[in-house]
């Protein structure tokens, strides 16, 4: 007997299960007492099972297994019995929901007030406008774009509120339809005797789209306005008009509506993220439908990335479709994915309804749907209503097809009329868009015919209004292929027009002559066309080149926009533009790609929610909404799929994955009844080792560092109790241990420290727990509750050294705690920098930084402070969608998963240097490019020395800080050509310097005050034997480094100096406030300038070429000028002035070989000019910086280093072929055809990197 045979014999599912067990026992001929003896289960407990008073425990399958086995069940039957038991337990926890929570494309009606969410503030605002309108003209206009939910706001928001017992208004709702005058008169008659009457005219734009007669439109508006003005002390009249925004101008043309548009207009904006979240969660909560964890973020992320213009109808339809495919207990991510998400759900439903019709029915459906759309020559099509009677007459099968389309919710029907369920169908159903494209001319003609016929009828069938000439010919031609599609009135109109045309044919000869004339003109035009064709062939190459350049520039602009959301895709688009045409714009966009964080992408249709890496960082597991876990080999930037395992056989969403430190074990958990353990020592051939039974959903998993323990973050049970589940490995066998109980709220995040002696958890109740582990004992060290009662915590992480804890949650905040020696949590910082929920957090492998990912599609990195120092943000990185997990791979990489089916391998140290605490003023490098120095303002107060042997992956060698007695470093720094000497100015006018030959032991070699105010700029010269500094008190000072205890020379120039530059020889240059550049012999400063250069406005950037023969000058005139200073007494301009920057040039630098010169500009760009003959020509305009730039330098001939405000510094690879190879090597999954079409419409799909490169 199967476990389901007696399922219906008792009302209680447990009773049915008990009767089935009893039947099995009786067939086996066993008494309860005998069965107790065989199984060891007390007879009283067995009696409860058989009577249906309670069920066997689901988390101990051996109990039920022993019972049914003793009763003679085969092994396969035992599995079926257990599956049924699991279903019953899940049914107990999550009851069946009978009411549909979502309305789909049908929209909300007045009876749906209790499930209408997301517009509470707007409803209050609208009610206030209605009440104030009683004394101000009586008209309120509700204006919004299509798809913003105007109709639902009016029907399920305003009307129920005004009809409530508190307000007691009489409300009526109409739409204008094809006969607005009649509709208005009927409803006004119904409201005539009501003391407080509210008339809502929804879809008021129909008055302009469906009523061709201007007089009728004006009369209808005037009638409504007059009624709204009839308010007296005894009665109140208010008119509310729902108007689509694109018809605003037509409404404003009516004088009676002007005052309302000015004073009583309520704008319906797109919903905010919080409002959309309420739209999803509110109705579900109202009817008792459980939403799987992570579902809402997946949907919101898809909406954000979709570029949909009608968000609400898509969302509502998707939710309804997913609900219909669900088990009616819980709405899961897999249900949502099964209907193709927000982008595909409407299309999928429409296609399914269409495919269910036979070929004849499909043709009829096409005719019906197109009759319900109004085409516009200069605007998007809109929907219209038609009488059901007219539509049924179109074809014998029309009635059947109509019923079918209504049943599938593509059409809605009233007592007499039919319309599209929503205009979203027009924009998202590709088949319908093809129909509209194919039949556009016919539809416009058909619409024109209908308007003419109605006008003719309204004017008493005036013969002057009949069709004639080319329009009549066009209609005749059209009817040949569209026989039977005209209604009776239109057929009468066409017959009358043809009769008139026949009577007007009088002079065939004149018609013949006219035809001949037209033929002559046509021949002339044909000749012109032939000549034009010849010319076109001759210029075809030029046209193709211009087309490619235009497309290339378009792709460059798209790439720039995408950088803020999808770095991987932006880089591919930039490279694609360069491959189409090598223009300065496309070349710059490609080079910009090399300055961005390296985010190697992996697309996974399974939509990964969680990821985990092994200790070696070469194996990552991705768990997704399709129930699968992909094992992926990581080798540098390349990710290679090896194998896939599953959580169970039913595709249950994977919420958690964990790989142990050795990389030999994989744990997988989620909503299934067990955590699965796999042997992944050979990741290409994983083997299932064990299923660890659970009685609750698992949201996180983690192995202890020594591999002895596996712990799981457990959901609440039916009694509201959450648990940390624990298993211990004993002699290669995993043994369940007592769980950690007494936890308030479902546990969503769990973490060990590096020693395995501390465990932390975060809960949906807003609690953060810290436990101590000693041997097998777990004891609570501390707990805190954060935020208010609604705050939920989603993830937690302990630093490797166990000194800090980080937690994130629903209040858009990362919280950082210190951990005392006694195990207490001490708050360090609350970082509320995000715009949405923060879902994931992880310390880096060295514990120096903490990284968090949010639903606002960003990652943020902070430096973990020492002591009581403030927490400094060190990086903000946009990603393509909401972040669901962040996990360490190794010292240099982290893995990120997002809700748009993407996962990213983030190379932490590549491309973008960590943010400093203030504006970066200097970026310079040693002559051989092996070392670089960056310095920032006094808010940071440090010099950073980097190993740039690998220029894109700089490694910090040392951080330098001035002694307290010499002030705070102010960013006016310089580095010697060999990279062994670093100098800088301070805010108190000191020059300080260090010998950094051994960066682990820097030695201070200079500490001298050269002015009373801060140092503006400093430079080394004369073979790095001297340093020159300009201070804000107007002094220019020179110090000889072989005599560092005194100032060798000091002057006060007439023009206060802002910047200095030193050459390899004794010549130095100074740039002043007034614009002059002066050249000096730095070893004889007091002898005065040896040469001068006149430049307009203040000078901020100076640099000598390495041979000292060229000087670059930039400043407030937004121009770069080059001078030959080989004879400093007579500087000579080199080539024309280099223009282009739109703001002040703040820093300039020659490349080591002098072939290029770069300028950092305050408009957030870097300009690069390249030597071309005797002049320099603009080569690159780099725009990837996110802040005004104040420093630029070269690491070597191929790598540019720049920095600026907000502490940002960037590295560019300026060689285009090398940049092309770099992009393809780091891209990962190529751009998809859908992504290409979304962002590059009209450009053929041609991803530049068709497969990941090694």
RADA-V17346 format. One line per field, one symbol per residue. phi: phi as a letter, one per 30 degrees, with the letter a starting at -180 (. if undefined). psi: psi as a letter, one per 40 degrees, with the letter a starting at -180 (. if undefined). burial: + if it has 9 or more other ideal C-beta (glycine too) atoms within 8 Angstrom, else -. A space follows every 50 residues. Layout:
phi: ???
psi: ???
burial: ???
//
This chain:
phi: .ddcdcdcdbddedddddddddedddddicddddddddciceddddeddd didacddddbddddeddddddjddeddeddedddddeddddddbddcccd dbciddiccddcedccbjbddddddddddddddecbjibbcccadejdjd dddddccddeddddedchddcbbbbeidbdddddddddddcecddbcbcc cdhedddccccdddddedddddddddddcddbecbbbbccccbdddcddd dddcedcdddddcbccdcdeddddddddddddddddciddcdejdddddd ddddddidccdddddddddddddddddicbccddddddciiddcdddddd ddddddddedddddeedddddcbcdbdbaddbdbcbddddddddaecddd deeddddcidbcbcdbbbbddadeeddcceddddedddcedddddddded dddddeddcihdddcddahddddddeddddcbdidddddddddddddddd dddddcbdddddeddddddedddddddeddddddddddcedddddddddd dddeddddedddedbbdddedddddeddddadcddddddddeedcdedbd cbdbedhdcbbacdddicbbcccbddicbccbdcbiccbbdcabbbdadc idedcbbacdedicbbcbblddcacccbdcdcddbdbdcaccdbcadcca baddedidcbbbdcdddeciccbcdbbcdbhicccdceddciccjedcbb acdddicbbbbbbddicbcbcccbhcccbddabbccicdcdcccabbcde dicbbbbbadcibccccccdddicccecaccccccaeccbbaddedidbb bbbbddibcbbbdddcicdddcdbabbdbdaedcabbdcadcbbcbcbdc icbbccdeccicdedcdaedcbbbbdedidbbbbbbdddcibccccdcec edbdcddaccbdeedcicecjdcabdddicbbbacbdciccbbbdcecdd bdcdcbabdcaccdddabacahiicbbcbccdcjcbbbbdddbdcbddaa bbddcedcbbbccdcddbbbbcddjdcccbdddbdddjdcabbdbdidcc bbacdedidcbcbbaddibcbcbdcecddbdbdciddcckecaddcabad decidbbbbcbddibccbccdbicccbdcbbcbddcaecbbbacdadcbc bbbadiidbbbccccdeddddddddcdiddedddddddcbdicedaedbd aecd
psi: iieedfdeeidhdddddddddddddddefhidddddddeehidddddddd eediiihdegedddddddddeeiidddddddddddddddddddhihhdhh eieaediiaeefdeehiefdddddddddddddedefeehhhhhiiheefd dddddecdddddeidddfihhihiidadgdddddddddddedehdhhhhh hifdeddddehdhdddddddddddddddeehiddihhhhhhhhhdeeddd deehdeeddddddfhhhgiiiiddddddddddddddeehhhihedddddd ddddedfidgddddddddddddddeaeedhhiddddddeeaddedddddd dddddeiiddddddddddddeehhihdfiiiiiiiiidddddedideddd dddddddefdiihaddiiiidiedddeehdddddddddeddddddddddd ddddddddfffhdeeiiibdddddddddddefheeiiddddddddddddd dddehdgdddddddddddddddddddddddddddddddeddddddddddd dddddddddddededgddddddddddddddhgiddddddddddeeiihgh ihhhdeghdiiiiideeehhhhhaeeeihhhhhhgbehhhhdihiidaee fhhhdiihhideedhhhhibeieihhhihfdgeegihhdihhhieihhei ihiideedihihhiiiadeehiihihihhhfehhhhihihafhhihhdii iiideeeihiihieeeihihihhhbehhihdiiihiaadehihdiiihid eeeihhiiaeffhhhhiihidefihhhdihggeieaihdiihiideedih hiiieefiiihihhihbeiihhheihhiieahhdihihdadeiihhiief eiihhhgdehchiihieihhdhhiiideeeiihiiiadddfiihhihfdg degihhdihihiideeahheegiihideeehhiiiieeeihiiihfdgee gihhehghheieiihdiiiiifffeihihhieeeihihhheegeeihdih igidhhhdiiiiidaehiiihideeihhhihdegdeeiieiihhhiiihd hihiideedihhhiaeefihhiihfdgdegihhhaihhidieahhdiihi ideeeihihhieffihhhiihgbeihihdihheeieihheiiihdadehh hiiaiefiiihhhehddddddddddedbhihiddddddefhehihghdge ihi.
burial: --+--++--+--+++++++++++++-++-+-+--++-++-+-+--+++++ -+--++-+--+-+++++++++-+---++-+++++++-++++-----+--- +++++-++-+-++-+++++--++-+++-++-+++-+++++++++++++++ +++++++++++++-----+++++++++--++-+++-++--+----+++++ +++++++++++-+--++++++++++-+++++---+-++++++++++++-- ++-+-++++++--+++-+--+-+-++++++++++-++-++++-+++++++ ++++++-+-++++++++++++++--+--+++++++++-++++++++++++ ++++--+---++-++++++++++++-----++++++++-+++-+--++-- ++-+++-+++++----+++++++++++++-+++-++--++-+++++++++ +++++++-------++++--++-+++-++--+---+---++-++-+++-+ +---------+------------------------+------+-+--++- ++++++++++-++-++++++++++++++-++-++++++++++++++++++ ++-+-+++++++++--+-++++++++++++++++--+++-+-+-++++-- +++++++++++-+-++++++-+++++++++--+--+-+---+++++++++ +++++-+-+++++++++----++++++++----+----++--+-++++++ ++++-+-++++++++++++++++----+-+++++-++---++++++++++ -+-++++++++++++++++---+-+-+++-+--+-+++++++++--+-++ +++++++++++++++-----+++++-++++++++++++++--++++++++ ++++++++-++++++++++++++++++-+-++++++++-+++++++++-- ++++-+++-+-+---+++++++++++-++-++++++++++++++++--+- -+-+++++-++--+++++++++-+-++++++---+++++++--+--++++ --+-+-++++++++-+++++++--++++++++--+----++++-+--+++ ++++++-+-+++++++-++++++++--+--+--+---+--+-++++++++ ++-+-+++++++-++++++++---++-++++++++-+++++++++++-++ +++++-++++++++-+-+++++++++++++----+++-++--+---+++- -++-
//
